Amino acid sequence: MEAAGWTGGGEGPSFRRMGTWDDLAALEWQVAMGADEAILDAPVDRFAAPPPVAKGVDAVPVAEVVDPVAVAREAAEGATDLDALRAAMEAYDLCELKRGAKQLVFADGQRNARVMIIGEAPGRDEDIQGKPFVGRAGQLLDLMFSKIGLGRAGPDAEAALYITNVLPWRPPQNRDPQPGEIAMMLPFLKRHVELIGPELIVAMGNHSCQALLGRQGVTKLRGRWSEALGRPVLPMFHPAYLLRNPAAKREAWSDLLALRARLGA
């Protein structure tokens, strides 16, 4: 079935029929923009006036201002193990990203790993599967670390990786994490690191460096060891950056060798 569309012309709009490929392209564009439902359960009246505000003695008191970072810190500190931490993050409702994501993306890999990789935020594939780094960038990450004998399915701590992100929910249209979002989720990330207890941390990308080191500019930071949360941190290019800039794989390989040497030492 073909739909009718129109295009502008010198003497007014002219109509044409949209074919199957036009429909498919339009649908793919909407999915890329974050649309995941064709219709809602109930119609939404976009023109409805907001409900009146009560006045006088029956007025609703002004709600107390809530500090989302303080709430996150209290919830994170109360988590005694990884399962409790995940439950605390699932229950945390002050981050707007949660409302637009399909599910929380917690972590993947081995809990006894010596190396913990911290990325930035889930993408579309991660949001669907519920695991970090499972799209094209994740496939490249797995290939990169396999070259130095490490992987998320490693049989023991020496060969294992543990992988998570600064943000556990996908930002709409895969936009960059915002400072406020990083700040409110940072207590959970800190507790995550404490519970895993890795020897080394790899900060993947600018926003991971910002969260852990308080600095951005991974091009300058990469290749130099820093320290955060009481552990050595190696900033590295995000695999998504390497897919767009293949020439940077040479620096990434140098960083992998530095990581391997540090583990060997």
VEXDREN-2710 file (C-alpha; in Angstrom, 1 decimal):
% VEXDREN-2710
k/r/px/py/pz
1/MET/0.0/0.0/0.0
2/GLU/1.4/3.4/-0.9
3/ALA/0.8/6.6/0.9
4/ALA/0.3/10.0/-0.7
5/GLY/2.7/12.8/0.0
6/TRP/3.4/16.3/-1.5
7/THR/6.3/18.4/-2.5
8/GLY/6.4/22.2/-2.9
9/GLY/6.6/23.7/-6.4
10/GLY/6.7/27.0/-8.0
11/GLU/2.9/27.2/-8.3
12/GLY/2.0/25.4/-5.1
13/PRO/2.3/21.9/-3.7
14/SER/2.3/19.0/-6.0
15/PHE/1.2/15.6/-4.8
16/ARG/3.2/12.3/-5.4
17/ARG/2.7/8.8/-4.1
18/MET/5.1/7.5/-1.5
19/GLY/6.4/4.0/-2.1
20/THR/7.4/1.2/0.2
21/TRP/11.0/2.4/0.4
22/ASP/9.9/6.0/1.4
23/ASP/7.7/4.5/4.2
24/LEU/10.6/2.4/5.4
25/ALA/13.0/5.3/5.4
26/ALA/10.5/7.4/7.4
27/LEU/10.0/4.6/9.9
28/GLU/13.8/4.1/10.3
29/TRP/14.2/7.8/10.9
30/GLN/11.6/7.8/13.7
31/VAL/13.3/4.8/15.4
32/ALA/16.6/6.6/15.2
33/MET/15.0/9.6/16.9
34/GLY/13.9/7.4/19.8
35/ALA/10.3/6.5/18.9
36/ASP/9.5/3.1/20.3
37/GLU/5.6/3.1/20.3
38/ALA/3.2/3.6/17.4
39/ILE/0.3/4.8/19.6
40/LEU/-0.3/5.3/23.3
41/ASP/-2.8/3.4/25.4
42/ALA/-4.9/6.6/25.8
43/PRO/-5.1/9.8/23.8
44/VAL/-3.2/12.8/25.0
45/ASP/-4.8/16.2/24.8
46/ARG/-2.0/18.5/24.0
47/PHE/-4.3/21.6/24.2
48/ALA/-5.7/20.9/27.6
49/ALA/-5.2/23.6/30.2
50/PRO/-3.2/22.7/33.3
51/PRO/-5.2/21.9/36.4
52/PRO/-6.1/25.0/38.6
53/VAL/-3.9/25.7/41.6
54/ALA/-5.8/25.6/44.8
55/LYS/-5.7/28.8/46.9
56/GLY/-6.4/29.6/50.6
57/VAL/-6.5/27.1/53.4
58/ASP/-6.9/24.1/51.1
59/ALA/-3.9/24.9/49.0
60/VAL/-1.4/22.1/48.5
61/PRO/1.9/22.9/50.4
62/VAL/5.0/23.5/48.3
63/ALA/6.9/20.3/47.9
64/GLU/10.2/20.0/49.7
65/VAL/13.2/20.4/47.4
66/VAL/15.0/17.1/47.0
67/ASP/18.7/16.8/46.4
68/PRO/19.0/14.0/43.8
69/VAL/22.7/13.5/44.6
70/ALA/22.1/13.2/48.3
71/VAL/19.4/10.6/47.7
72/ALA/21.6/8.7/45.3
73/ARG/24.5/8.8/47.8
74/GLU/22.3/7.4/50.6
75/ALA/20.9/4.6/48.4
76/ALA/24.4/3.7/47.1
77/GLU/26.0/3.5/50.6
78/GLY/23.2/1.2/51.8
79/ALA/24.0/-1.4/49.1
80/THR/26.0/-4.2/50.6
81/ASP/26.5/-6.2/47.4
82/LEU/26.1/-5.9/43.6
83/ASP/22.5/-7.3/43.7
84/ALA/21.5/-4.7/46.3
85/LEU/23.3/-2.0/44.3
86/ARG/21.4/-2.9/41.1
87/ALA/18.1/-2.9/43.1
88/ALA/18.9/0.5/44.5
89/MET/19.6/1.9/41.0
90/GLU/16.4/0.3/39.7
91/ALA/14.4/2.0/42.4
92/TYR/16.1/5.4/41.9
93/ASP/13.5/7.7/40.2
94/LEU/15.1/11.1/40.2
95/CYS/17.0/10.7/36.9
96/GLU/14.8/11.6/33.9
97/LEU/16.7/9.2/31.6
98/LYS/15.0/6.3/33.3
99/ARG/11.6/7.4/31.9
100/GLY/12.8/7.2/28.3
101/ALA/14.9/4.1/28.5
102/LYS/13.7/0.5/28.0
103/GLN/15.7/-0.8/30.9
104/LEU/18.6/-0.3/33.2
105/VAL/22.0/-1.4/31.8
106/PHE/24.0/-2.5/34.9
107/ALA/27.2/-4.4/33.9
108/ASP/28.7/-7.4/32.2
109/GLY/31.8/-9.6/32.8
110/GLN/33.4/-11.3/35.7
111/ARG/33.0/-9.9/39.2
112/ASN/36.6/-11.0/40.2
113/ALA/38.2/-9.2/37.2
114/ARG/41.4/-7.2/37.8
115/VAL/40.4/-4.7/35.2
116/MET/37.2/-2.6/35.3
117/ILE/36.1/-0.8/32.1
118/ILE/33.9/2.3/32.6
119/GLY/32.2/3.6/29.5
120/GLU/29.9/6.6/29.1
121/ALA/26.3/5.5/28.5
122/PRO/24.2/2.8/26.8
123/GLY/23.2/3.1/23.2
124/ARG/20.3/1.6/21.3
125/ASP/21.6/-1.9/21.2
126/GLU/22.6/-1.8/24.9
127/ASP/19.2/-0.5/25.8
128/ILE/17.5/-3.4/24.1
129/GLN/19.8/-6.2/25.4
130/GLY/20.4/-4.8/28.9
131/LYS/24.2/-5.2/28.7
132/PRO/27.0/-2.6/28.1
133/PHE/29.0/-2.5/24.9
134/VAL/27.1/-5.0/22.8
135/GLY/26.8/-2.9/19.6
136/ARG/29.4/-2.2/17.0
137/ALA/31.5/-0.3/19.5
138/GLY/31.2/-3.2/21.9
139/GLN/32.3/-5.7/19.3
140/LEU/35.4/-3.6/18.6
141/LEU/36.1/-3.4/22.4
142/ASP/36.0/-7.1/22.7
143/LEU/38.4/-7.5/19.8
144/MET/40.8/-4.9/21.1
145/PHE/41.1/-6.5/24.6
146/SER/41.2/-10.0/23.2
147/LYS/44.5/-9.1/21.6
148/ILE/46.1/-8.7/25.1
149/GLY/44.4/-11.8/26.5
150/LEU/41.4/-10.1/28.3
151/GLY/37.7/-10.6/27.8
152/ARG/34.4/-10.3/29.6
153/ALA/34.1/-14.1/29.5
154/GLY/37.6/-14.7/30.8
155/PRO/37.9/-17.9/32.8
156/ASP/39.7/-16.3/35.8
157/ALA/40.6/-13.0/37.3
158/GLU/43.8/-12.8/35.2
159/ALA/42.0/-12.9/31.9
160/ALA/38.7/-11.3/32.9
161/LEU/37.1/-7.9/32.3
162/TYR/34.2/-6.2/34.2
163/ILE/32.3/-3.6/32.2
164/THR/29.9/-0.9/33.2
165/ASN/29.0/2.8/32.3
166/VAL/28.8/6.1/34.1
167/LEU/25.1/6.3/33.2
168/PRO/22.9/3.1/33.4
169/TRP/20.1/4.5/31.1
170/ARG/20.3/5.4/27.5
171/PRO/20.1/9.2/26.8
172/PRO/17.5/10.1/24.1
173/GLN/18.9/9.9/20.6
174/ASN/22.3/8.8/22.1
175/ARG/23.1/12.4/23.1
176/ASP/26.0/13.1/25.4
177/PRO/25.5/12.7/29.1
178/GLN/24.8/16.0/30.9
179/PRO/26.7/17.2/34.0
180/GLY/23.7/16.9/36.2
181/GLU/23.0/13.3/35.1
182/ILE/26.6/12.3/35.8
183/ALA/26.6/14.0/39.2
184/MET/23.5/12.1/40.4
185/MET/24.7/8.7/39.2
186/LEU/28.3/9.1/40.4
187/PRO/27.5/7.8/43.9
188/PHE/26.3/4.6/42.4
189/LEU/29.4/4.3/40.2
190/LYS/31.7/4.9/43.2
191/ARG/29.9/2.2/45.2
192/HIS/30.1/-0.1/42.1
193/VAL/33.9/0.3/42.0
194/GLU/34.1/-0.4/45.8
195/LEU/32.1/-3.6/45.5
196/ILE/34.1/-4.9/42.5
197/GLY/37.5/-3.9/43.9
198/PRO/39.4/-3.9/40.6
199/GLU/43.2/-3.3/40.5
200/LEU/42.9/-1.0/37.5
201/ILE/40.2/1.1/35.8
202/VAL/40.0/1.9/32.1
203/ALA/38.1/5.2/31.5
204/MET/36.6/4.9/28.0
205/GLY/35.9/8.3/26.5
206/ASN/35.5/11.9/27.5
207/HIS/32.6/11.6/29.8
208/SER/34.0/8.7/31.7
209/CYS/37.2/10.8/32.2
210/GLN/35.0/13.7/33.4
211/ALA/33.2/11.5/35.9
212/LEU/36.3/9.8/37.3
213/LEU/39.1/12.4/36.9
214/GLY/37.1/15.7/36.7
215/ARG/38.7/16.4/33.3
216/GLN/37.8/16.0/29.7
217/GLY/40.0/16.0/26.6
218/VAL/40.7/12.3/26.2
219/THR/43.1/13.0/23.3
220/LYS/45.5/14.6/25.8
221/LEU/44.7/12.4/28.7
222/ARG/45.0/9.0/27.0
223/GLY/48.2/7.0/27.5
224/ARG/49.0/8.6/30.8
225/TRP/48.1/6.9/34.1
226/SER/46.0/8.9/36.6
227/GLU/44.3/7.9/39.9
228/ALA/40.7/8.0/40.9
229/LEU/38.7/6.2/43.7
230/GLY/42.0/5.0/45.1
231/ARG/43.0/3.1/42.0
232/PRO/45.1/3.6/38.9
233/VAL/43.1/4.8/35.9
234/LEU/44.1/4.6/32.2
235/PRO/42.1/6.9/29.9
236/MET/41.5/5.5/26.5
237/PHE/39.6/6.4/23.3
238/HIS/36.0/5.1/23.2
239/PRO/35.6/2.4/20.6
240/ALA/32.9/4.5/18.9
241/TYR/35.5/7.2/18.4
242/LEU/37.8/4.6/16.8
243/LEU/35.1/3.5/14.4
244/ARG/34.9/7.0/13.2
245/ASN/38.6/7.7/13.3
246/PRO/40.5/4.5/12.4
247/ALA/43.8/6.3/12.4
248/ALA/43.6/6.6/16.2
249/LYS/43.7/2.8/16.6
250/ARG/47.5/3.1/16.7
251/GLU/47.3/5.1/19.9
252/ALA/44.7/2.7/21.3
253/TRP/47.0/-0.3/20.7
254/SER/49.8/1.6/22.5
255/ASP/47.4/2.1/25.5
256/LEU/46.5/-1.6/25.5
257/LEU/50.1/-2.6/25.6
258/ALA/50.6/-0.2/28.5
259/LEU/47.7/-1.8/30.3
260/ARG/49.1/-5.3/29.7
261/ALA/52.5/-4.2/31.0
262/ARG/51.0/-2.7/34.1
263/LEU/49.1/-6.0/34.8
264/GLY/52.2/-8.0/34.3
265/ALA/54.2/-5.8/36.7
END
